Amino acid sequence: MSLVKKFATVGGATLGSRILGFARETLMAAALGTGPMADAFYAAFRFPNLFRRLFAEGAFNAAFVPLFAKEIEAGGIDGAKRFSEEVFGVLFTVLMLITIAMELAMPLIVAWVIAPGFVGDPEKFDVTVRLAIVMFPYLMCMSLTAMLSGMLNSLHHYFAAAVAPIFLNLVLIGALGYGLYTGASPLDTAWYLAWGVLVAGILQMVVLYAGVLHAGMRIGFRWPKMTPNVKRLLWLALPAAVTGGITQINQIIGQMIASTREGAISALQYADRVYQLPLGVVGIAVGVVLLPELARALKGGQEREAANLQNRSLEFVLFLTLPAAAALWVISDEIVRVLYERGAFSPETTSIVAGTLAIYGLGLPGFVLIKALNPGFFAREDTKTPMRITLFSVVVNCVLAVSLFPYFHERGIATAEATSGWLTAIFLFVTLVRRGHWPLDKALAWRVARLVMAALVMGACLHYASGLMATRLASTASLLEQVAALGALIGLSMVIYFGVAFLIGGADLGMIRRNIKRKTKPAPESGE
């Protein structure tokens, strides 16, 4: 299967999940708006999500996948199975201890980490603590799910791992739908959502385990033991956990600061959900597929193939995210109004969320580039360099967020996160180039410059067109009319961007045809 087809497989499944995520957030906006229960739920849910990114997705995508790929190359399926069982035993035990400790310390964690601004509101604080206690075991489910996902990706079974997050959105949509149908109070709705998160975590773990069985590998529980392989995994995973969770780290910092302002946490979450669509579809797809492909190419001594994989991935992410960034900047108000403005979500809230979303849009290419650049380090079993870069960018984010929030509120936090993301991407790229791990491609540089130009042209046309359709996009228009007008704007922008990109040489049919048909070269088989 070609690299682009693999991107499309993961990206397509992720797109389905993100669309359902939009439906979920639309129901959330109607049911809870940016009220205190929305703030409490999002604050409580952010914490297990942070740990999931730190100790599950980030660590395992960075450390487990290259080591698992090495075991497949060296010892075949049997060696990989033994390694997986060793890791599973240690992981399960550590997660159980972490979960118990966090559940007992949850009041202190909410007061000092999750939402210090809630301490002055005893009811809101108490609800946040109880919701977090219910949802925190989600971390354990999702960490084990991430391990199973890494196994499937290394075995070139991408779809099951990509489609699993859909279950979270389906369960939460069901919980919100039930709450709206029965006229449940905001507090009851928040409880439905909290239990829904836990149920969804269990479902995802079951689905992924079934996928691993289908791929021909059955893993059992081994008594935890610090074998050389497990020690190597932990040595790589600890810095990788920080690196892979940079976005969540910055968001939890933003949440701590935002908790001092009513409605700020939920406003940031609504904006985050929109820009996560292109970030998830493109960035996560590239990160998930590129790491095992790059690891195998490097283990097989195919340096030229590795360089080609990196350049084509960079080309792919910018080709798709530059127009998305321009659109989020230009029509953020229209997007937020159509998606959210109903029920408890007021026009004033639309203005706040749209301003935040526009700034996130400017940071979008940087966030996606991080996903494409990190595998260049992780596949070489270097997790310390990106960790150092990440720690620097976190410091920058903290300083900017604290400095800007008193003046610009949610927009200040978004500015801090976008700036931090771009700094991380730039430093990662420069480091790879200086080490000779990313050979510069002059043709790629010219294409990127032309893609930027095409995105600017598209943005200018979109600004003019949105002005012409202002009455159809206004809050006084019907929802059907608003959706049709927004769809027309998006369709027009796609025609303009792709038309200009092909016209000025930012992309060409031959290049796309080669990338779609080109198959990644497998590493030499050994015991497989």
N, C-alpha and C positions, 0 to 999 in steps of 0.2 A: 504494500500500500504506500502511495506517495506521501511525502511530508504534509502537503497541503490537504490531502484527503483525511489524514489523521487529525490535523487541526480542525477540519470541518466536522469530523465525528464528535470530538470533544466539545467544540464550540457550538454545534447544533444542539447537543443535549443540554449544555449550559444555557443556551438561549431559551430553551423550553422552561428550564428552572427559573430563569430571570423573569420571563413573562409571567409565570405564576407568582413570582415574587412581587411584581407590580400589582397583580390582582390582590395579593395579600395586603400590600401597603395601602391600596385604595380603600379596601374595607377597614383597615386600621384607622386611616384618616377619617373615614365617615363615623366610625364607632367611638374613637378616643381623641381625635384631633391632636393638639399639642398640649392636652391637659395633664394634670398630675399623674394619672394612672398610666398614660402613655410614657411619660418620663420615667416612672418607676419600672415599668416593664422593660423598656429599652436599656435602662441602666443595669438592671439585673441580668438581662440576656447578654449584654456586652462582655461580662466577666467570663463566663464559660467560653464564649466565642474567642476572647483573647487567648485563653489557655489552649483552646483548640488550635489556633494558628501557631502559637509558640511551640507547643509540645507535640502537636499532631502533624498538621499539614506542612508547616515549615521544616520541622526537624526531619520528617520522614521523606519528603520530596528531596531534601538536600543530602541526607546521610544514608537512609535505608536503601533508596533506589540504586545508587552506584554500587553499594556493597552487595545487594541482592543480585544485580546484573553480573558482578564479578563472580559470585558463587555459581550462577548459571553457566558462565563461561568455563569455570574451573572444574566444577563437580557435577554439572547437569542438574536436573530437577531434584534428585535426591539430596544433593548438597544444599540447594536453595531451600528445600523443605526443612532440613535440619536447622539451618540458620534461622528460618522464620519461626520455628517452634522455640528456639532459644530466646529470641527477641520477644515473642509473645508472652512467655512466662515472666520475664523481667518487667515488661511493660504493664501487664495486667496487675502485678503486685504493687508496682510503684503508683499506678493510677488509683488503685484502691486506697492506699495510704494517703495520697494527696486529697482524694475526695473526702475521706473521713476528717482529715485535719481542717480542710476548708469549710466543711459544713459546721464544725464546732466553732470556728473563728469568724463566721460570716458577719455578725454585727460589727466587729472591729474592721473587717475588710471593707464593708459598705461605708463606714465612717471615715476611713483613712484612704481608701483607694477608689472604690466604685463611684461614690457620689458624696463627697464631704459636705457639699452645699445642702444636702437633705437633712443634716443633723438638727437644724433649727425647726424642722417640721416633723414632729414625732410620728404622725400618722403615715406620712409619705415614706419616712425612713423605715418604719416597721413593715410596711407593705413590701418595700424593696428588698429587705432582708429575707422575708418569707418567700418571695418569688424566687430570689437567688438560690435559696436552699433547695427548692423544688427542681430548679433547672440545672444546678451544677453537675449532677451525675451525667448530664448530656456530654460533658467533657470526656468522660470515660468511654462512652459509646462511640463518640466521634474520633477519639484517638485510636481505638482499635479499628474503626472503619478506615482511618487514614492509612494504617499499616496494610490492611487488605487491599486498599486502593493502589498503594505503591506496588504491591505484588502483581496486581492485574495489569498495571501500566507497563511494568517490566516484562510481562509475558505478552505484551502487545494486545491486551484486551482492554480497550479504552472506554467502551460505551457504558458498561455497568457502573463503573466508578463515576462517570460524568452524570449519569441519570439519577443516581442515588439521592442528591440534594432535593430533587423534586418532591420527595416524600415529606420533607419539612414544610414546604409551601402548601402542599395538599392538606396536611393535617391542620396547619394554622388557619388556612382558608375555611376549613370545616368548622373550627372553633369560633372564628369570627362570624361566620354565617349563622351558626347556632345562636350566638349572642345577640346578633341583630334581629334574628327571627323571633326570639323569645323576649326581646326588649330588656335584656340583662343590663344590670348597672355596670359602669366602667370597672368597678372593682371585681365583679364576677367575671367579666370578660377577660380581665388580666389573668385571673386564675385559670380560666379555660385555656388561655394561650400558654401559660407556664407548664401545665400538665401536657399540653400538646407538643411542646418542645421535647419533653422527655420521651413521649411515645414515638415521636419522629426519629429520635436518635436510635432507639432500639430497632425500629423498622429498617433504617439505613444500614445498620450493622448486620442484620439478618440478610438483607439483599446482597451486600458485598460478600458475605461468607458463601452464599449460594453461588455467586459469580466465581469465586476462587475454586469451589468444588467443580463447577462447570469447566473451568480452565484446566482441570486435571490434577489439582493439588489439594490434598487434605492435610490440614495442620491440627495437631493436638496440643494439649497443655503439658509443658515440662516444668518441673520445679525450678524456680528462678536460680540461675547460676551465672556468675560473671565470667563467661568464657572470653577468650581473646577477641572473637568476633563481636560480642556484645560490648566489650570495653572499647573497641574501635568505633562502634556505632555511637556510643555515648560521647566519646571524644569529639566526633564530628557533629553530633546532633546538638550539643549544648550551644555552641556559637551559631549553628544553623537555625536554632529555634528563635534566637533574637533576630537574625536576618530575615527569616521567612515571615516573621510577624510584625515587620516594621509598620505596615499600615495600621494594624490593630493597636500597636503600641502608641502610635501617634494619636489614634482615635480615642484610646482610653485616657490619654493625657488631656485631649480636648474635652472629653466628657467630664473629667474631674473639674476642669475650669468652668465648663458650661453649666454644671450643676448649681452654680450660684445664681443662675438666671432662669426664671420660670419659662418652661417651654423650649429652652435652647437645645436640650438633649434630643428631643423628638424632632425638632426642626433639622438638626444635623443628620439624623437618621433618615428622614424622608429624602433629603438631598443626596445622601450617600447611596440610597437604593437606586436612584436614577443613573448615576454615573457608574454604578457597579455593573450595569448591563453591558456596555462595551468593554469594561475592564474584565468582566467575567468571561464573556464570549471570546474575546481575543487574547487577553493577557493570560488568563488561567489555562486556556487551551494550548497556547504556545509553551507555557512553563511545564505543563503536565507532559506534553509530547516530547519536547526538546530534550529534557533531562535524560530519560533513558536512552533516547537515540544518540545523544552526544556521548553519554557514558560508554555505550557499546562501541562507538566509532573510535574513541580514544583508547579503550582497552584493546582494540584490535589493531592499534597503531596507524589508523587511517586519519592522519592529521589534515590532509586536504579535504576529506569528506567532512570532518568536524568544522573546518573553516567555512565550507559551503553551507552547512546546516545553520551556522550562526548568522551568516550574512542574509540568507534567504528568510530566516525568522525575523530579523530586524526589518527587512523590507516589508514583510507581510504585516507586522503589527503597525508600522507607520502608515502603510497604504490604507488601513481600515480605521485607525484611531484619529488621525489628523482631521478628517471631516467630522467625526463625532465630536471632537473637542470644539471645532468651530461652531457646530450646531448648538451645543450646550451653552456656549457663550452668547450666541445671538438670540436664540429663542427659548431661553430658560423659563421666562415668565409664562409663555404659552404652554410649554411642556408641563409645568407644575400645575397650572390652572386646569388643564384637561385631565390630568391624572388624579388630582387630589381635591380640588376645590368643590366640596359638597359636604353636607352634614356639619360636623363640628369643625371643619377646616375652612377658615374664613379668608376673604381677600387679603387681609393684612398678613395672615400667615403665608399666603402665596408669595407675597413680596419678599418676606424674610427667607423662605426656602429657595426661591428662584435666585436671589442674590448669592446665596451660598453655593447653589448648584453651578452658577456661571463660573465661579472661581475654581471649583472642583474640576470643571471642564478644562480649564487652562492647565491644570496639573495632570489631566488624564494621560497624555502621551508619556509623561515621566513615570507615572505609576505602572503603565504597561511595559515600558522599556525595562524596568527593574525585573519584571517576570521573565523577559527574554535574555537579560544579561546575567542574572544569578546562576543559571545552569553552566555558564562558562567557567565558574569557579567550582560549583558543587560537583560537576562531572569529573573534575581533577582532584576531588577530595580535599579541596581547600575551602573551609567554611569560616576560617578566622578573618581573612581579608574582608569579605563582605560584612562580617560582624562589626569590624572596626569602623567601616564606612557608615554602617547603620547607626552605631552608637553616636557618631558625630552628628548625623542628620537628626537624631532624636533630640540631642542637645539644642540644635538650631530650632527645631519645632517647639520645644519647651519655651525657649527665650521669646520667640516670636508670638506664640499663643498668649503667654502671660502679658506681653507688651501690647498686643493689638486688641485683645478681648474687651478691655474697658472702653475702647473707643468704637470698635466696629462689631462687637458681639460675635454672632455666629460667623460672619464674614471674616473676622480676624482669625478665627480658628481654622477655617478653610484655607485662608492665605498661608498660614503657618504650615499646614499639611502639604499643600501644593508645592511650596518652596522647598520643603524637606524632601519631597519625592523627586523633584528635578535635580537637586544636589546629589542625592544618592545615585540616580541614573548616570549623571555626568561622571562622577568619581568612579563608578563601576566600569564604565566604558573606557575611560582614560587608562585605568589600571590594566585592563585586559590588553589594550593596544600596546602599552609600554612593555608589558611582559612578552609580547609576541604571540599571545594566545588569540588575538583577533586581527588577522591580516586585513589592512584597510583595502576597501574595494572602491576604486574611483568611480566606476559606473554606478555603484550603489549611492555614493555621495551626490552625484548629479541627479539621480532619480528622486532622492529625498528632497533636494532643493526644489525640484519641480512639483513634487507632491504638496509641499508647503504652499507654493504659489497657487496651485489648484484649490487648496482648502481656503485660502484667502479670497479668491474669486467667488467661490461658493458662498462664503460667509457674507460677502457684500450683497450678492444677489438675494440671499435668504433674508437679510435685513430689509431690503426694499420690498420683497414679496410679502413679508409678515406685516408690513405697514399697510399694504393694499388690502389684506385680509383681516384687518384689525377688528372689524365689526363681527365677523364670523367667529373670531377667537375670543371675543369678550365674554365675560361671565353672564351677560344677559342673553346670550345665544343658547340654544338647546344643546344638550350634550352630544347628540348625533351630529349637529352642525359643527361643533367644536372638533370632534374627532375627525370628521371628514376634512376640515380645513387643515388640521395639523398633519394628517396623512398626506394631503396634497403638498404641503410645504416640505415634508420629508422626502416624498417622491421627486419633487422638483430639485431639491438639493442633491440627491443621488445622481440624477441625470446630468446636472451641471458639473459636479465634481468629477465623475468618471469620464464625462465627455472632455473636459479640459485636461484631465490627467493623461488621457490617451492622446489628445491632440498635441500637447507640448512635450510628450516623451517621458512623463513621469511613470507610465506603465505602457506595456504593449502586449498584444495578444500572444506573440511568440514567447515572451517571458512567462506569462501565465500558463500557457500550454505546456512549456517545458517543466514548470514547477509542479503542475498537476500530474503529468505523466511520469516525472522522474521518481524512481523508487530509491529509497535510502538503502545503501549497501549494508547487508548484514555483516556483523563481525564474524570471523571464522568460528565455526562451531567446535565445541569441545565438550564432549559428554552429554550433548543435548539431544 
